[in-house]
């Protein structure tokens, strides 16, 4: 059993309400949009969309079912041949209700109900596409982890290269200091040896001078230096 509609009943009896909604649906399919009270528009909307869904099926059983509500065969033909094909890509939401303010006289809330025709429909992703979209983050996580690991390895390699370069620079500096120290030691050693040689040469020169003096003295006396 269908759920009863909330609110007051349109007309004086259930049959009267069915006729009111049938006439409103006929006018909506014939003109594309109608102006009525907001309460009638809200009651008409599910009825009209259900008839459009039957028209999209396009078979004989659907046509006979629509004829039980809309008795005008010309409007039913227009619904099946013109209106239904325009909603072939739309799964629902065939109508739109727009409030236009109160009516003069009884202050009833008025609205315009119209068919949503000729408007683009946002394509819904299929199940496979939605499943792929759902699996994409899970697949992206290992890739991101791999990329992070690769970046970490690259950073580690750069650090190792920097450490090796620093060690090489330190070794070169130590070698240069050792070479400078050896050179300084060689210079000091040379400086220490130089006076010794000069003193030896000086002593030799003094000895030669002394021998010469002794020889001269022996010659003056007429006696060889050795004999003396």
mmCIF file of the C-alpha atoms, coordinates in Angstrom:
data_MODEL
# 
_entry.id   MODEL 
# 
loop_
_atom_site.group_PDB 
_atom_site.id 
_atom_site.type_symbol 
_atom_site.label_atom_id 
_atom_site.label_alt_id 
_atom_site.label_comp_id 
_atom_site.label_asym_id 
_atom_site.label_entity_id 
_atom_site.label_seq_id 
_atom_site.pdbx_PDB_ins_code 
_atom_site.Cartn_x 
_atom_site.Cartn_y 
_atom_site.Cartn_z 
_atom_site.occupancy 
_atom_site.B_iso_or_equiv 
_atom_site.pdbx_formal_charge 
_atom_site.auth_seq_id 
_atom_site.auth_comp_id 
_atom_site.auth_asym_id 
_atom_site.auth_atom_id 
_atom_site.pdbx_PDB_model_num 
ATOM 1   C CA . UNK A 1 1   ? 0.000   0.000  0.000   1.00 0.00 ? 1   UNK A CA 1 
ATOM 2   C CA . UNK A 1 2   ? 1.487   3.378  -0.974  1.00 0.00 ? 2   UNK A CA 1 
ATOM 3   C CA . UNK A 1 3   ? 2.292   5.909  1.718   1.00 0.00 ? 3   UNK A CA 1 
ATOM 4   C CA . UNK A 1 4   ? -0.485  8.496  2.058   1.00 0.00 ? 4   UNK A CA 1 
ATOM 5   C CA . UNK A 1 5   ? 0.384   12.006 0.979   1.00 0.00 ? 5   UNK A CA 1 
ATOM 6   C CA . UNK A 1 6   ? 0.902   14.428 3.810   1.00 0.00 ? 6   UNK A CA 1 
ATOM 7   C CA . UNK A 1 7   ? -1.225  17.535 3.949   1.00 0.00 ? 7   UNK A CA 1 
ATOM 8   C CA . UNK A 1 8   ? -4.734  18.407 2.923   1.00 0.00 ? 8   UNK A CA 1 
ATOM 9   C CA . UNK A 1 9   ? -6.380  16.580 0.040   1.00 0.00 ? 9   UNK A CA 1 
ATOM 10  C CA . UNK A 1 10  ? -6.831  18.497 -3.213  1.00 0.00 ? 10  UNK A CA 1 
ATOM 11  C CA . UNK A 1 11  ? -10.511 18.787 -4.169  1.00 0.00 ? 11  UNK A CA 1 
ATOM 12  C CA . UNK A 1 12  ? -13.430 17.280 -2.363  1.00 0.00 ? 12  UNK A CA 1 
ATOM 13  C CA . UNK A 1 13  ? -12.656 13.560 -2.787  1.00 0.00 ? 13  UNK A CA 1 
ATOM 14  C CA . UNK A 1 14  ? -9.795  11.236 -3.783  1.00 0.00 ? 14  UNK A CA 1 
ATOM 15  C CA . UNK A 1 15  ? -11.236 10.892 -7.307  1.00 0.00 ? 15  UNK A CA 1 
ATOM 16  C CA . UNK A 1 16  ? -11.407 14.677 -7.621  1.00 0.00 ? 16  UNK A CA 1 
ATOM 17  C CA . UNK A 1 17  ? -7.770  14.897 -6.562  1.00 0.00 ? 17  UNK A CA 1 
ATOM 18  C CA . UNK A 1 18  ? -6.749  12.340 -9.213  1.00 0.00 ? 18  UNK A CA 1 
ATOM 19  C CA . UNK A 1 19  ? -8.553  14.335 -11.907 1.00 0.00 ? 19  UNK A CA 1 
ATOM 20  C CA . UNK A 1 20  ? -6.917  17.585 -10.790 1.00 0.00 ? 20  UNK A CA 1 
ATOM 21  C CA . UNK A 1 21  ? -3.430  16.041 -10.960 1.00 0.00 ? 21  UNK A CA 1 
ATOM 22  C CA . UNK A 1 22  ? -4.206  14.416 -14.338 1.00 0.00 ? 22  UNK A CA 1 
ATOM 23  C CA . UNK A 1 23  ? -5.313  17.753 -15.797 1.00 0.00 ? 23  UNK A CA 1 
ATOM 24  C CA . UNK A 1 24  ? -2.240  19.512 -14.381 1.00 0.00 ? 24  UNK A CA 1 
ATOM 25  C CA . UNK A 1 25  ? 0.044   16.828 -15.849 1.00 0.00 ? 25  UNK A CA 1 
ATOM 26  C CA . UNK A 1 26  ? -1.648  17.136 -19.238 1.00 0.00 ? 26  UNK A CA 1 
ATOM 27  C CA . UNK A 1 27  ? -1.171  20.907 -19.218 1.00 0.00 ? 27  UNK A CA 1 
ATOM 28  C CA . UNK A 1 28  ? 2.463   20.531 -18.122 1.00 0.00 ? 28  UNK A CA 1 
ATOM 29  C CA . UNK A 1 29  ? 3.322   18.103 -20.932 1.00 0.00 ? 29  UNK A CA 1 
ATOM 30  C CA . UNK A 1 30  ? 1.443   20.209 -23.467 1.00 0.00 ? 30  UNK A CA 1 
ATOM 31  C CA . UNK A 1 31  ? 2.905   23.632 -22.597 1.00 0.00 ? 31  UNK A CA 1 
ATOM 32  C CA . UNK A 1 32  ? 6.173   22.746 -20.869 1.00 0.00 ? 32  UNK A CA 1 
ATOM 33  C CA . UNK A 1 33  ? 5.458   24.964 -17.850 1.00 0.00 ? 33  UNK A CA 1 
ATOM 34  C CA . UNK A 1 34  ? 2.411   26.024 -15.857 1.00 0.00 ? 34  UNK A CA 1 
ATOM 35  C CA . UNK A 1 35  ? 1.661   28.376 -12.971 1.00 0.00 ? 35  UNK A CA 1 
ATOM 36  C CA . UNK A 1 36  ? -0.278  26.960 -10.041 1.00 0.00 ? 36  UNK A CA 1 
ATOM 37  C CA . UNK A 1 37  ? -0.275  26.993 -6.273  1.00 0.00 ? 37  UNK A CA 1 
ATOM 38  C CA . UNK A 1 38  ? 2.778   25.700 -4.477  1.00 0.00 ? 38  UNK A CA 1 
ATOM 39  C CA . UNK A 1 39  ? 0.800   22.871 -2.866  1.00 0.00 ? 39  UNK A CA 1 
ATOM 40  C CA . UNK A 1 40  ? -0.485  21.626 -6.247  1.00 0.00 ? 40  UNK A CA 1 
ATOM 41  C CA . UNK A 1 41  ? 2.974   21.924 -7.788  1.00 0.00 ? 41  UNK A CA 1 
ATOM 42  C CA . UNK A 1 42  ? 4.486   19.788 -5.048  1.00 0.00 ? 42  UNK A CA 1 
ATOM 43  C CA . UNK A 1 43  ? 1.737   17.156 -5.502  1.00 0.00 ? 43  UNK A CA 1 
ATOM 44  C CA . UNK A 1 44  ? 2.128   17.226 -9.286  1.00 0.00 ? 44  UNK A CA 1 
ATOM 45  C CA . UNK A 1 45  ? 5.871   16.785 -9.361  1.00 0.00 ? 45  UNK A CA 1 
ATOM 46  C CA . UNK A 1 46  ? 6.093   13.041 -8.425  1.00 0.00 ? 46  UNK A CA 1 
ATOM 47  C CA . UNK A 1 47  ? 3.129   12.210 -10.671 1.00 0.00 ? 47  UNK A CA 1 
ATOM 48  C CA . UNK A 1 48  ? 4.634   13.947 -13.724 1.00 0.00 ? 48  UNK A CA 1 
ATOM 49  C CA . UNK A 1 49  ? 8.089   12.441 -13.205 1.00 0.00 ? 49  UNK A CA 1 
ATOM 50  C CA . UNK A 1 50  ? 6.615   8.958  -12.853 1.00 0.00 ? 50  UNK A CA 1 
ATOM 51  C CA . UNK A 1 51  ? 4.772   9.384  -16.183 1.00 0.00 ? 51  UNK A CA 1 
ATOM 52  C CA . UNK A 1 52  ? 8.010   10.565 -17.848 1.00 0.00 ? 52  UNK A CA 1 
ATOM 53  C CA . UNK A 1 53  ? 9.794   7.471  -16.524 1.00 0.00 ? 53  UNK A CA 1 
ATOM 54  C CA . UNK A 1 54  ? 7.113   5.256  -18.111 1.00 0.00 ? 54  UNK A CA 1 
ATOM 55  C CA . UNK A 1 55  ? 7.433   7.216  -21.371 1.00 0.00 ? 55  UNK A CA 1 
ATOM 56  C CA . UNK A 1 56  ? 11.205  6.573  -21.416 1.00 0.00 ? 56  UNK A CA 1 
ATOM 57  C CA . UNK A 1 57  ? 10.491  2.829  -21.520 1.00 0.00 ? 57  UNK A CA 1 
ATOM 58  C CA . UNK A 1 58  ? 8.575   3.347  -24.766 1.00 0.00 ? 58  UNK A CA 1 
ATOM 59  C CA . UNK A 1 59  ? 6.744   0.000  -24.866 1.00 0.00 ? 59  UNK A CA 1 
ATOM 60  C CA . UNK A 1 60  ? 3.037   -0.615 -25.320 1.00 0.00 ? 60  UNK A CA 1 
ATOM 61  C CA . UNK A 1 61  ? 2.405   -1.434 -21.676 1.00 0.00 ? 61  UNK A CA 1 
ATOM 62  C CA . UNK A 1 62  ? 3.951   1.889  -20.600 1.00 0.00 ? 62  UNK A CA 1 
ATOM 63  C CA . UNK A 1 63  ? 1.852   3.774  -23.160 1.00 0.00 ? 63  UNK A CA 1 
ATOM 64  C CA . UNK A 1 64  ? -1.357  2.160  -21.896 1.00 0.00 ? 64  UNK A CA 1 
ATOM 65  C CA . UNK A 1 65  ? -0.409  2.959  -18.303 1.00 0.00 ? 65  UNK A CA 1 
ATOM 66  C CA . UNK A 1 66  ? 0.142   6.635  -19.163 1.00 0.00 ? 66  UNK A CA 1 
ATOM 67  C CA . UNK A 1 67  ? -3.210  6.716  -21.003 1.00 0.00 ? 67  UNK A CA 1 
ATOM 68  C CA . UNK A 1 68  ? -4.959  5.781  -17.747 1.00 0.00 ? 68  UNK A CA 1 
ATOM 69  C CA . UNK A 1 69  ? -3.778  9.130  -16.309 1.00 0.00 ? 69  UNK A CA 1 
ATOM 70  C CA . UNK A 1 70  ? -3.458  11.413 -19.348 1.00 0.00 ? 70  UNK A CA 1 
ATOM 71  C CA . UNK A 1 71  ? -6.422  10.686 -21.606 1.00 0.00 ? 71  UNK A CA 1 
ATOM 72  C CA . UNK A 1 72  ? -5.374  13.039 -24.414 1.00 0.00 ? 72  UNK A CA 1 
ATOM 73  C CA . UNK A 1 73  ? -3.707  10.804 -27.039 1.00 0.00 ? 73  UNK A CA 1 
ATOM 74  C CA . UNK A 1 74  ? -2.031  13.774 -28.713 1.00 0.00 ? 74  UNK A CA 1 
ATOM 75  C CA . UNK A 1 75  ? -0.309  14.759 -25.448 1.00 0.00 ? 75  UNK A CA 1 
ATOM 76  C CA . UNK A 1 76  ? 0.684   11.134 -24.810 1.00 0.00 ? 76  UNK A CA 1 
ATOM 77  C CA . UNK A 1 77  ? 2.190   10.944 -28.308 1.00 0.00 ? 77  UNK A CA 1 
ATOM 78  C CA . UNK A 1 78  ? 4.107   14.172 -27.671 1.00 0.00 ? 78  UNK A CA 1 
ATOM 79  C CA . UNK A 1 79  ? 5.309   12.778 -24.318 1.00 0.00 ? 79  UNK A CA 1 
ATOM 80  C CA . UNK A 1 80  ? 6.637   9.559  -25.875 1.00 0.00 ? 80  UNK A CA 1 
ATOM 81  C CA . UNK A 1 81  ? 8.129   11.041 -29.063 1.00 0.00 ? 81  UNK A CA 1 
ATOM 82  C CA . UNK A 1 82  ? 9.440   14.460 -27.981 1.00 0.00 ? 82  UNK A CA 1 
ATOM 83  C CA . UNK A 1 83  ? 9.732   14.822 -24.220 1.00 0.00 ? 83  UNK A CA 1 
ATOM 84  C CA . UNK A 1 84  ? 10.961  11.379 -23.148 1.00 0.00 ? 84  UNK A CA 1 
ATOM 85  C CA . UNK A 1 85  ? 13.914  11.215 -25.621 1.00 0.00 ? 85  UNK A CA 1 
ATOM 86  C CA . UNK A 1 86  ? 15.226  14.527 -24.232 1.00 0.00 ? 86  UNK A CA 1 
ATOM 87  C CA . UNK A 1 87  ? 15.544  12.928 -20.781 1.00 0.00 ? 87  UNK A CA 1 
ATOM 88  C CA . UNK A 1 88  ? 17.232  9.735  -21.978 1.00 0.00 ? 88  UNK A CA 1 
ATOM 89  C CA . UNK A 1 89  ? 20.521  10.753 -20.302 1.00 0.00 ? 89  UNK A CA 1 
ATOM 90  C CA . UNK A 1 90  ? 18.869  11.953 -17.083 1.00 0.00 ? 90  UNK A CA 1 
ATOM 91  C CA . UNK A 1 91  ? 17.968  9.545  -14.287 1.00 0.00 ? 91  UNK A CA 1 
ATOM 92  C CA . UNK A 1 92  ? 15.574  11.893 -12.492 1.00 0.00 ? 92  UNK A CA 1 
ATOM 93  C CA . UNK A 1 93  ? 14.800  15.484 -11.703 1.00 0.00 ? 93  UNK A CA 1 
ATOM 94  C CA . UNK A 1 94  ? 12.720  16.126 -14.825 1.00 0.00 ? 94  UNK A CA 1 
ATOM 95  C CA . UNK A 1 95  ? 10.841  19.093 -13.328 1.00 0.00 ? 95  UNK A CA 1 
ATOM 96  C CA . UNK A 1 96  ? 11.693  22.287 -11.483 1.00 0.00 ? 96  UNK A CA 1 
ATOM 97  C CA . UNK A 1 97  ? 9.551   24.300 -9.075  1.00 0.00 ? 97  UNK A CA 1 
ATOM 98  C CA . UNK A 1 98  ? 10.125  28.041 -8.726  1.00 0.00 ? 98  UNK A CA 1 
ATOM 99  C CA . UNK A 1 99  ? 8.280   30.134 -6.140  1.00 0.00 ? 99  UNK A CA 1 
ATOM 100 C CA . UNK A 1 100 ? 6.862   33.422 -7.445  1.00 0.00 ? 100 UNK A CA 1 
ATOM 101 C CA . UNK A 1 101 ? 5.202   34.880 -4.380  1.00 0.00 ? 101 UNK A CA 1 
ATOM 102 C CA . UNK A 1 102 ? 1.650   35.108 -3.040  1.00 0.00 ? 102 UNK A CA 1 
ATOM 103 C CA . UNK A 1 103 ? -1.427  35.417 -5.223  1.00 0.00 ? 103 UNK A CA 1 
ATOM 104 C CA . UNK A 1 104 ? -3.534  38.530 -5.048  1.00 0.00 ? 104 UNK A CA 1 
ATOM 105 C CA . UNK A 1 105 ? -6.903  38.020 -3.417  1.00 0.00 ? 105 UNK A CA 1 
ATOM 106 C CA . UNK A 1 106 ? -6.450  34.947 -1.206  1.00 0.00 ? 106 UNK A CA 1 
ATOM 107 C CA . UNK A 1 107 ? -2.668  35.350 -0.654  1.00 0.00 ? 107 UNK A CA 1 
ATOM 108 C CA . UNK A 1 108 ? -2.029  31.729 -1.727  1.00 0.00 ? 108 UNK A CA 1 
ATOM 109 C CA . UNK A 1 109 ? 1.608   30.793 -2.338  1.00 0.00 ? 109 UNK A CA 1 
ATOM 110 C CA . UNK A 1 110 ? 2.158   30.500 -6.097  1.00 0.00 ? 110 UNK A CA 1 
ATOM 111 C CA . UNK A 1 111 ? 4.841   28.635 -7.993  1.00 0.00 ? 111 UNK A CA 1 
ATOM 112 C CA . UNK A 1 112 ? 5.881   27.763 -11.530 1.00 0.00 ? 112 UNK A CA 1 
ATOM 113 C CA . UNK A 1 113 ? 6.521   24.108 -12.349 1.00 0.00 ? 113 UNK A CA 1 
ATOM 114 C CA . UNK A 1 114 ? 8.351   23.429 -15.617 1.00 0.00 ? 114 UNK A CA 1 
ATOM 115 C CA . UNK A 1 115 ? 10.152  20.640 -17.466 1.00 0.00 ? 115 UNK A CA 1 
ATOM 116 C CA . UNK A 1 116 ? 13.941  20.766 -17.327 1.00 0.00 ? 116 UNK A CA 1 
ATOM 117 C CA . UNK A 1 117 ? 14.604  20.437 -21.054 1.00 0.00 ? 117 UNK A CA 1 
ATOM 118 C CA . UNK A 1 118 ? 17.704  21.191 -23.080 1.00 0.00 ? 118 UNK A CA 1 
ATOM 119 C CA . UNK A 1 119 ? 20.032  21.485 -20.067 1.00 0.00 ? 119 UNK A CA 1 
ATOM 120 C CA . UNK A 1 120 ? 23.333  19.569 -19.904 1.00 0.00 ? 120 UNK A CA 1 
ATOM 121 C CA . UNK A 1 121 ? 23.515  16.673 -17.504 1.00 0.00 ? 121 UNK A CA 1 
ATOM 122 C CA . UNK A 1 122 ? 26.606  15.976 -15.436 1.00 0.00 ? 122 UNK A CA 1 
ATOM 123 C CA . UNK A 1 123 ? 27.785  12.497 -16.368 1.00 0.00 ? 123 UNK A CA 1 
ATOM 124 C CA . UNK A 1 124 ? 27.840  10.158 -13.417 1.00 0.00 ? 124 UNK A CA 1 
ATOM 125 C CA . UNK A 1 125 ? 30.887  7.916  -13.088 1.00 0.00 ? 125 UNK A CA 1 
ATOM 126 C CA . UNK A 1 126 ? 30.207  4.261  -13.758 1.00 0.00 ? 126 UNK A CA 1 
ATOM 127 C CA . UNK A 1 127 ? 30.824  1.572  -11.222 1.00 0.00 ? 127 UNK A CA 1 
ATOM 128 C CA . UNK A 1 128 ? 34.170  0.666  -12.702 1.00 0.00 ? 128 UNK A CA 1 
ATOM 129 C CA . UNK A 1 129 ? 35.231  4.308  -12.769 1.00 0.00 ? 129 UNK A CA 1 
ATOM 130 C CA . UNK A 1 130 ? 34.093  4.794  -9.183  1.00 0.00 ? 130 UNK A CA 1 
ATOM 131 C CA . UNK A 1 131 ? 35.874  1.619  -8.142  1.00 0.00 ? 131 UNK A CA 1 
ATOM 132 C CA . UNK A 1 132 ? 39.039  2.780  -9.906  1.00 0.00 ? 132 UNK A CA 1 
ATOM 133 C CA . UNK A 1 133 ? 38.716  6.159  -8.215  1.00 0.00 ? 133 UNK A CA 1 
ATOM 134 C CA . UNK A 1 134 ? 38.315  4.410  -4.858  1.00 0.00 ? 134 UNK A CA 1 
ATOM 135 C CA . UNK A 1 135 ? 41.336  2.202  -5.513  1.00 0.00 ? 135 UNK A CA 1 
ATOM 136 C CA . UNK A 1 136 ? 43.470  5.092  -6.760  1.00 0.00 ? 136 UNK A CA 1 
ATOM 137 C CA . UNK A 1 137 ? 44.391  6.424  -3.274  1.00 0.00 ? 137 UNK A CA 1 
ATOM 138 C CA . UNK A 1 138 ? 45.286  2.889  -2.123  1.00 0.00 ? 138 UNK A CA 1 
ATOM 139 C CA . UNK A 1 139 ? 47.491  2.412  -5.174  1.00 0.00 ? 139 UNK A CA 1 
ATOM 140 C CA . UNK A 1 140 ? 48.993  5.862  -4.781  1.00 0.00 ? 140 UNK A CA 1 
ATOM 141 C CA . UNK A 1 141 ? 50.054  5.134  -1.189  1.00 0.00 ? 141 UNK A CA 1 
ATOM 142 C CA . UNK A 1 142 ? 52.763  2.529  -2.120  1.00 0.00 ? 142 UNK A CA 1 
ATOM 143 C CA . UNK A 1 143 ? 53.954  4.781  -4.929  1.00 0.00 ? 143 UNK A CA 1 
ATOM 144 C CA . UNK A 1 144 ? 54.230  7.674  -2.513  1.00 0.00 ? 144 UNK A CA 1 
ATOM 145 C CA . UNK A 1 145 ? 56.064  5.429  -0.037  1.00 0.00 ? 145 UNK A CA 1 
ATOM 146 C CA . UNK A 1 146 ? 58.451  4.289  -2.781  1.00 0.00 ? 146 UNK A CA 1 
ATOM 147 C CA . UNK A 1 147 ? 59.042  7.877  -3.845  1.00 0.00 ? 147 UNK A CA 1 
ATOM 148 C CA . UNK A 1 148 ? 59.723  8.846  -0.234  1.00 0.00 ? 148 UNK A CA 1 
ATOM 149 C CA . UNK A 1 149 ? 62.146  5.948  0.163   1.00 0.00 ? 149 UNK A CA 1 
ATOM 150 C CA . UNK A 1 150 ? 63.905  6.932  -3.064  1.00 0.00 ? 150 UNK A CA 1 
ATOM 151 C CA . UNK A 1 151 ? 64.203  10.525 -1.874  1.00 0.00 ? 151 UNK A CA 1 
ATOM 152 C CA . UNK A 1 152 ? 65.579  9.310  1.458   1.00 0.00 ? 152 UNK A CA 1 
ATOM 153 C CA . UNK A 1 153 ? 68.158  7.118  -0.317  1.00 0.00 ? 153 UNK A CA 1 
ATOM 154 C CA . UNK A 1 154 ? 69.176  10.043 -2.547  1.00 0.00 ? 154 UNK A CA 1 
ATOM 155 C CA . UNK A 1 155 ? 69.559  12.295 0.495   1.00 0.00 ? 155 UNK A CA 1 
ATOM 156 C CA . UNK A 1 156 ? 71.610  9.591  2.253   1.00 0.00 ? 156 UNK A CA 1 
ATOM 157 C CA . UNK A 1 157 ? 73.850  9.254  -0.805  1.00 0.00 ? 157 UNK A CA 1 
ATOM 158 C CA . UNK A 1 158 ? 74.345  13.021 -0.927  1.00 0.00 ? 158 UNK A CA 1 
ATOM 159 C CA . UNK A 1 159 ? 75.258  13.038 2.767   1.00 0.00 ? 159 UNK A CA 1 
ATOM 160 C CA . UNK A 1 160 ? 77.764  10.195 2.209   1.00 0.00 ? 160 UNK A CA 1 
ATOM 161 C CA . UNK A 1 161 ? 79.331  12.070 -0.707  1.00 0.00 ? 161 UNK A CA 1 
ATOM 162 C CA . UNK A 1 162 ? 79.550  15.233 1.389   1.00 0.00 ? 162 UNK A CA 1 
ATOM 163 C CA . UNK A 1 163 ? 81.197  13.294 4.248   1.00 0.00 ? 163 UNK A CA 1 
ATOM 164 C CA . UNK A 1 164 ? 83.700  11.711 1.840   1.00 0.00 ? 164 UNK A CA 1 
ATOM 165 C CA . UNK A 1 165 ? 84.499  15.106 0.349   1.00 0.00 ? 165 UNK A CA 1 
ATOM 166 C CA . UNK A 1 166 ? 84.996  16.561 3.828   1.00 0.00 ? 166 UNK A CA 1 
ATOM 167 C CA . UNK A 1 167 ? 87.295  13.661 4.787   1.00 0.00 ? 167 UNK A CA 1 
ATOM 168 C CA . UNK A 1 168 ? 89.269  14.104 1.565   1.00 0.00 ? 168 UNK A CA 1 
ATOM 169 C CA . UNK A 1 169 ? 89.660  17.834 2.258   1.00 0.00 ? 169 UNK A CA 1 
ATOM 170 C CA . UNK A 1 170 ? 90.768  17.100 5.828   1.00 0.00 ? 170 UNK A CA 1 
ATOM 171 C CA . UNK A 1 171 ? 93.309  14.530 4.594   1.00 0.00 ? 171 UNK A CA 1 
ATOM 172 C CA . UNK A 1 172 ? 94.650  16.980 2.011   1.00 0.00 ? 172 UNK A CA 1 
ATOM 173 C CA . UNK A 1 173 ? 94.972  19.671 4.687   1.00 0.00 ? 173 UNK A CA 1 
ATOM 174 C CA . UNK A 1 174 ? 96.820  17.295 7.009   1.00 0.00 ? 174 UNK A CA 1 
ATOM 175 C CA . UNK A 1 175 ? 99.178  16.272 4.178   1.00 0.00 ? 175 UNK A CA 1 
ATOM 176 C CA . UNK A 1 176 ? 99.852  19.899 3.312   1.00 0.00 ? 176 UNK A CA 1 
ATOM 177 C CA . UNK A 1 177 ? 100.603 20.689 6.975   1.00 0.00 ? 177 UNK A CA 1 
ATOM 178 C CA . UNK A 1 178 ? 102.942 17.689 7.194   1.00 0.00 ? 178 UNK A CA 1 
ATOM 179 C CA . UNK A 1 179 ? 104.787 18.786 4.059   1.00 0.00 ? 179 UNK A CA 1 
ATOM 180 C CA . UNK A 1 180 ? 105.101 22.333 5.398   1.00 0.00 ? 180 UNK A CA 1 
ATOM 181 C CA . UNK A 1 181 ? 106.457 20.935 8.695   1.00 0.00 ? 181 UNK A CA 1 
ATOM 182 C CA . UNK A 1 182 ? 109.043 18.796 6.866   1.00 0.00 ? 182 UNK A CA 1 
ATOM 183 C CA . UNK A 1 183 ? 110.170 21.777 4.804   1.00 0.00 ? 183 UNK A CA 1 
ATOM 184 C CA . UNK A 1 184 ? 110.548 23.881 7.934   1.00 0.00 ? 184 UNK A CA 1 
ATOM 185 C CA . UNK A 1 185 ? 112.534 21.124 9.605   1.00 0.00 ? 185 UNK A CA 1 
ATOM 186 C CA . UNK A 1 186 ? 114.813 20.820 6.533   1.00 0.00 ? 186 UNK A CA 1 
ATOM 187 C CA . UNK A 1 187 ? 115.410 24.570 6.536   1.00 0.00 ? 187 UNK A CA 1 
ATOM 188 C CA . UNK A 1 188 ? 116.226 24.529 10.245  1.00 0.00 ? 188 UNK A CA 1 
ATOM 189 C CA . UNK A 1 189 ? 118.599 21.622 9.782   1.00 0.00 ? 189 UNK A CA 1 
ATOM 190 C CA . UNK A 1 190 ? 120.334 23.403 6.943   1.00 0.00 ? 190 UNK A CA 1 
ATOM 191 C CA . UNK A 1 191 ? 120.630 26.522 9.068   1.00 0.00 ? 191 UNK A CA 1 
ATOM 192 C CA . UNK A 1 192 ? 122.158 24.508 11.927  1.00 0.00 ? 192 UNK A CA 1 
ATOM 193 C CA . UNK A 1 193 ? 124.738 22.823 9.652   1.00 0.00 ? 193 UNK A CA 1 
ATOM 194 C CA . UNK A 1 194 ? 125.850 25.984 7.860   1.00 0.00 ? 194 UNK A CA 1 
ATOM 195 C CA . UNK A 1 195 ? 127.853 27.601 10.770  1.00 0.00 ? 195 UNK A CA 1 
ATOM 196 C CA . UNK A 1 196 ? 129.697 24.350 11.470  1.00 0.00 ? 196 UNK A CA 1 
ATOM 197 C CA . UNK A 1 197 ? 131.029 24.241 7.952   1.00 0.00 ? 197 UNK A CA 1 
ATOM 198 C CA . UNK A 1 198 ? 132.015 27.902 8.071   1.00 0.00 ? 198 UNK A CA 1 
ATOM 199 C CA . UNK A 1 199 ? 133.857 27.417 11.365  1.00 0.00 ? 199 UNK A CA 1 
ATOM 200 C CA . UNK A 1 200 ? 135.658 24.390 9.970   1.00 0.00 ? 200 UNK A CA 1 
ATOM 201 C CA . UNK A 1 201 ? 136.711 26.398 6.951   1.00 0.00 ? 201 UNK A CA 1 
ATOM 202 C CA . UNK A 1 202 ? 137.793 29.207 9.249   1.00 0.00 ? 202 UNK A CA 1 
ATOM 203 C CA . UNK A 1 203 ? 139.850 26.829 11.423  1.00 0.00 ? 203 UNK A CA 1 
ATOM 204 C CA . UNK A 1 204 ? 141.477 25.397 8.313   1.00 0.00 ? 204 UNK A CA 1 
ATOM 205 C CA . UNK A 1 205 ? 142.302 28.859 7.095   1.00 0.00 ? 205 UNK A CA 1 
ATOM 206 C CA . UNK A 1 206 ? 143.816 29.777 10.457  1.00 0.00 ? 206 UNK A CA 1 
ATOM 207 C CA . UNK A 1 207 ? 145.933 26.600 10.432  1.00 0.00 ? 207 UNK A CA 1 
ATOM 208 C CA . UNK A 1 208 ? 147.180 27.415 6.950   1.00 0.00 ? 208 UNK A CA 1 
ATOM 209 C CA . UNK A 1 209 ? 148.020 30.905 8.060   1.00 0.00 ? 209 UNK A CA 1 
ATOM 210 C CA . UNK A 1 210 ? 149.889 29.609 11.102  1.00 0.00 ? 210 UNK A CA 1 
ATOM 211 C CA . UNK A 1 211 ? 151.844 27.142 9.027   1.00 0.00 ? 211 UNK A CA 1 
ATOM 212 C CA . UNK A 1 212 ? 152.747 29.906 6.621   1.00 0.00 ? 212 UNK A CA 1 
ATOM 213 C CA . UNK A 1 213 ? 153.968 32.111 9.384   1.00 0.00 ? 213 UNK A CA 1 
ATOM 214 C CA . UNK A 1 214 ? 156.066 29.323 10.836  1.00 0.00 ? 214 UNK A CA 1 
ATOM 215 C CA . UNK A 1 215 ? 157.610 28.644 7.447   1.00 0.00 ? 215 UNK A CA 1 
ATOM 216 C CA . UNK A 1 216 ? 158.433 32.261 6.976   1.00 0.00 ? 216 UNK A CA 1 
ATOM 217 C CA . UNK A 1 217 ? 160.006 32.401 10.402  1.00 0.00 ? 217 UNK A CA 1 
ATOM 218 C CA . UNK A 1 218 ? 162.194 29.395 9.624   1.00 0.00 ? 218 UNK A CA 1 
ATOM 219 C CA . UNK A 1 219 ? 163.346 30.908 6.405   1.00 0.00 ? 219 UNK A CA 1 
ATOM 220 C CA . UNK A 1 220 ? 164.396 34.053 8.164   1.00 0.00 ? 220 UNK A CA 1 
ATOM 221 C CA . UNK A 1 221 ? 166.446 32.131 10.680  1.00 0.00 ? 221 UNK A CA 1 
ATOM 222 C CA . UNK A 1 222 ? 167.895 29.905 7.993   1.00 0.00 ? 222 UNK A CA 1 
ATOM 223 C CA . UNK A 1 223 ? 166.617 26.859 9.667   1.00 0.00 ? 223 UNK A CA 1 
ATOM 224 C CA . UNK A 1 224 ? 163.914 24.680 8.204   1.00 0.00 ? 224 UNK A CA 1 
ATOM 225 C CA . UNK A 1 225 ? 160.700 24.746 10.116  1.00 0.00 ? 225 UNK A CA 1 
ATOM 226 C CA . UNK A 1 226 ? 160.759 21.036 10.650  1.00 0.00 ? 226 UNK A CA 1 
ATOM 227 C CA . UNK A 1 227 ? 164.163 21.076 12.184  1.00 0.00 ? 227 UNK A CA 1 
ATOM 228 C CA . UNK A 1 228 ? 163.236 23.636 14.675  1.00 0.00 ? 228 UNK A CA 1 
# 
